Amino acid sequence: MKKISSADNAQFKSLLKLAQSSRERRLAGYSLLDGVHLLQAYQSRFGVPEQLIVSQSGKDNAEIQALLHSTGAMFLLSDNLFKQLSSVATPTGVIAVIKTPRREGLPATLDTCVMLEDIQDPGNLGSILRSCAAAGIKQIFLSKQSVNAWSPRVLRAAMGAHFSLEIHERIDLVALASAYPGRVLVTQLRATCSVFNSDLTGRVALVFGNEGAGVSDALTQCAHESIAVPMCAATESLNVAAAAAVCLFERVRQLQ
């Protein structure tokens, strides 16, 4: 394990660029996994990460020690340097650098899926991905203006769900919805049809829109049906992650 104690170290500078810049991560094709749980979830599907970075105070942690025996390049950082890389208030003690498992193009077969248009909040996206994984939905399509699915905040919110999903980013959702071989269901606040009265059992694409603007008119025009989650009259709206969870698990209920 190579020890790094200076901020002027070339390897540390490279790591810091990855930690601080989504553009740098995208260009380099790497993502950062902060914490034991995320790293374990990654290893169970993809194996050894590219690099493992451990803090001085975290190196004696039993869970982190177990990870040290199954990885490639390893770096030991002072707590101060490690804190500069970590995206959480209380550093976890371990960060892994992985090749981002991006998927090029569309899958050969379109299954039941979720389409996400211009989702901006990393916490919302991470929560939706986690719900998709729990509800058995594998194919996820994000519009070009959606937040980066592999950002540290999204990864933390999804709690490892990324590694059981097929995530496709920067997709033309209007073209995809127009060609989708099943039913396209758009969620809208003012839709008259309740999700609980809609048939979700076949091959369906559930579409969720931007936190403020909702689903665009262009994408709505591709839908076979618009659905809503019923709410009390005094409630103005429902968080998109919560709405997605309701719809996803209504489908689970209908399939039972």
DAHUDA-V725147 format. One record per residue. SS is DSSP state (@ for helix, = for strand, . for the rest). PSI is psi in whole degrees, -180 to 180 (NA if undefined). Layout:
ss: [SS SS]
psi: [PSI PSI]
//
This chain:
ss: [. = = = . . . . . @ @ @ @ @ @ @ @ @ @ @ . @ @ @ @ @ @ @ . = = = = = . @ @ @ @ @ @ @ @ @ @ @ . . . . = = = = = . . . . . . @ @ @ @ @ @ @ @ @ . . = = = = = . @ @ @ @ @ @ @ . . . . . . . . = = = = = = . . . . . . . . . . . . . = = = = . . . . . @ @ @ @ @ @ @ @ @ @ @ @ @ . . . . = = = = = . . . . . . . . @ @ @ @ @ @ @ . . @ @ @ @ . = = = = = = . @ @ @ @ @ @ @ . . . = = = = = . . . . . = = @ @ @ . . . . . . = = = = = . = . . . = . . @ @ @ @ . . . . = = = = . . . . . . . . . . . @ @ @ @ @ @ @ @ @ @ @ @ @ @ @ @ .]
psi: [123 129 133 122 -2 138 -13 -4 133 -39 -40 -42 -39 -42 -39 -38 -44 -40 -32 -14 117 -34 -42 -42 -40 -44 -39 -21 26 155 161 131 117 107 155 -44 -47 -41 -41 -40 -40 -47 -33 -22 -37 -10 -141 132 169 -46 153 127 124 141 159 -42 -18 -12 -22 -1 134 -42 -39 -39 -39 -31 -24 -18 0 44 172 -115 134 141 135 121 148 156 -36 -44 -40 -40 -32 -27 -29 143 7 155 -42 104 141 -20 -11 134 136 142 124 156 126 121 65 151 126 134 -172 155 155 -34 127 122 -174 134 175 131 129 117 114 38 128 -29 122 -37 -41 -47 -45 -41 -40 -43 -40 -41 -39 -47 -43 -29 2 16 126 -40 122 130 126 141 168 -27 6 156 150 121 -21 19 153 -39 -38 -43 -43 -44 -32 -15 42 -2 -29 -36 1 11 160 100 121 121 163 49 142 97 -31 -46 -41 -46 -37 -31 -1 132 -5 -154 135 121 117 132 129 143 -39 12 145 -19 125 145 -28 -12 4 144 113 11 -21 -161 112 152 117 124 127 139 -175 145 -35 -44 -17 -158 137 159 -39 -41 -35 -36 -18 -8 149 -24 145 133 159 156 118 138 162 148 -32 -8 127 -43 172 137 138 -35 -38 -42 -41 -42 -43 -47 -43 -42 -16 -38 -43 -43 -44 -26 -12 NA]
//
